[in-house]
Amino acid sequence: MERVVNYLNNLNKNNNKEWFDNNKRDYLEARDVFNQFTEELIKGISQFDSQIKNITVKDCTYRIYRDTRFSKDKTPYKTHMGAFISQGGKNGGHSGYYFHIEAHNTNYIGGHILSTGIYRPLPNVLKSIREEIMLNGERFIEAVKAAEGFNLDISDLLKRVPSGFPVDSHYAEYFKLKNYFLVQYVDDSFLFSKSLLEKTVAEYKKTLALNNILNMCVDYSNNRE
């Protein structure tokens, strides 16, 4: 992964079409390294989560080209690479496992991360997750605790408990969440390790219980619709 990080660092310093075109070979090599790792990561995760066994690299990865139409930032290229390994792929609406590498000194996420969960779920799915916590909150909390080394992201909260959920509940703060995902920041030494694949799979395995709960909520919501 050192090649990927080095390329992203260079791109971050030269985020323009001329430089990108002149260094296209470096991009393709970095992309190939990332995609090959993603392919192996899919295989590794599928050993404990059978829901993603038929997912392809293309289902999980993203284009490096930014959509700048509605952004004040007009730099044309992303300075990160990510793969969202999930049932139905990155656009399937399910919870999954996100692997993210980012150039140094950028302000996108703030570093390399391993993450599991669901980001910006549809309103019906969000309601289903909150209902599950209301009814089976201890199971939710135990699943979060089982993911040792990860933290539940609480950066995006409602100011008040949403309508329809008890404000005096032991789980009231969890109802306020707009996203439900675990996150673990990792450094370059983690990414450059010869055992990166094995270590990453082992970390994601800790998050399986929460991923299963969230996907149960997604499926219940979809069936209810």
C-alpha positions, 0 to 999 in steps of 0.5 A: 500500500506504500505505492498507493499512499505515495501516489495520493500524497503526490496527487494532493500536491498536484491536483490538476489535469496536466499533472494527472495526465502526465502521471497517468501510469502512476495512477493506474499502478496505484489503482491496480494495487488497491483493487488487487487488495480489495479483491483479496479483502472481499475473499477474506471477509466472505469467510465470516460474512457470506452475504458479500461472497459474490461481490466484485471489486467494481461493485465496491470501489469508486472513481477518482474523478470528483463531481465539482458541479455543486462544490466550491472546491474545483480540484478535479481528483479525489485524494483518497481511495475507498472500497465499500464491501457490502451486500448488493455493492456500494449502492445497495443500501445495506451496511458494510465494511469500508476500507479507506486510504487518504493522502496526508494533510487532507481534510476529507476524513482525516486519515486512513480508516477501517469502518463498518456500518451504514452512512446516510441511510434512507429515512425508513431504514433510519427509523427501523434501526432506531426501533431496533435499538429501542426494543433491543438496545442491550444487544446493540450496545454489546455488538458495539463493545464486541468491536474492540478497537473501533468507536461508534461515530457520534459526530452527526447528531440530532439536537433532540430525540426524534419524534416517536421515540422516548426521550427518557429512554436509556438509549435516547442518545443513540436515537439521535444518530443520523448514521450508524457506523464504527470507525477505527483510524489506522496509520501508515505502519498498519497499511505497510505491514506485510500482514495487512490483509490478515490484520484487516480481516481480523479487525472487520470480523469484530464488527460482524455482530453490529453489521448483522443487526444493521442489515436486519433492520435494512431488510425489515424496512425493505420488506415492510415497504 
